[in-house]
Amino acid sequence: PVNVCKGDSVRIKASVLDKYNIVEGGPLIDVTGDPAQSTSGKSDYPCNLEGCFAGQLIVRFTGESGVQSIYPVGAERIFLAPEHGKLEVQINDTT
């Protein structure tokens, strides 16, 4: 985790050149996720908002208040911290 202060602007960027699969024998994907597997509304995935996909790079923000928010990143996102807290990046999957 990375500590951030209220008002900090953090650029999260990842390479789309690296490929991986989230299921053995599944399609090779990059940090933008598998466009054939939307996770919108699927409660077993951490990122289940519109625009979230299986295997996508996501960011979790946990504020000092204890409230957690998860956002899709894909190849890049600018995050503006609404309060002091911690940022963690991860892959959107169910493991």
N, C-alpha and C positions, 0 to 999 in steps of 0.2 A: 504493500500500500504506500501511497504518496500522500503526505500531509499537504493540504491546501488551506488557504485563508479566504475568508469572505471577500468576493470581488476579484480573486485571481482568475486569470484567463489562461487555460491550459490547452495547448494544441496536442492532440493525440493523433499520431500518424503511423501507418503500417504499410509495408510493401505488399503489392498485389502480385509480385513475382513468385513468392513462395506458395507452394501448393501442398495440400494435405487432404485427407479424407476423415470424416467423423464416424464412418461406419466401415469396417473392414470390407474391402471390395467395392465400396461406394465410389461415387464420382469424385475426382480431384477438384477441390474448390480453393478459393483464396479467402482473404479476410472479409470480403463482402458477403460471404456465406453462399448457401445453395439457393439460387432463385426459385427452384422448384419446391422448396420446403419453407413456406412462410410459417412463422411461429406465433403470428398474431392470434391472441385469444387462447393459446395453449398454456395452461397453468403449470405444466411440468418443465417449461423452459424459463430461465431467469428473465430473458427479454421477450415479452409476449405482447408488445405494442405493435401497432401498424408500422411496417418498415423493418421489422425484425425477421431474420432468417436463421435457420439451423446452420451452425458453423461460423457465424458472423462474429467479428471482433466487437465486443461490447465493453462498456465502462459502468462500474457500480460506484455511486457516490453515497457515502454514509456521513451525514452531518452530525455535529456534536449533539444535536437534539435527539439523535437516534433514528431519524427518518432516513430510509434508504431509497434511492432512485436509480433506475437502470436505463441506459440509453444505448441505442445502436451506434457504432462507430464506423464499421466498414473500413475504408481506406483512410478516412480522416474525419475529425470532428474537433470543433473548438468548444471547450466546456468552460462555462462561467460559473464559479462556485457561489451558490446562494448563501452559504454560511461556512464557518470553519468546519473542516472534516477531512475525510480520506477518500482517495480515488484508487480503484483497483481495476485493472483490465483483465478480461477473460474471454473465452470462447463461449458462444451461446449454444450449449448442449445440455443434455440431461444427465451427464455423468458427474 
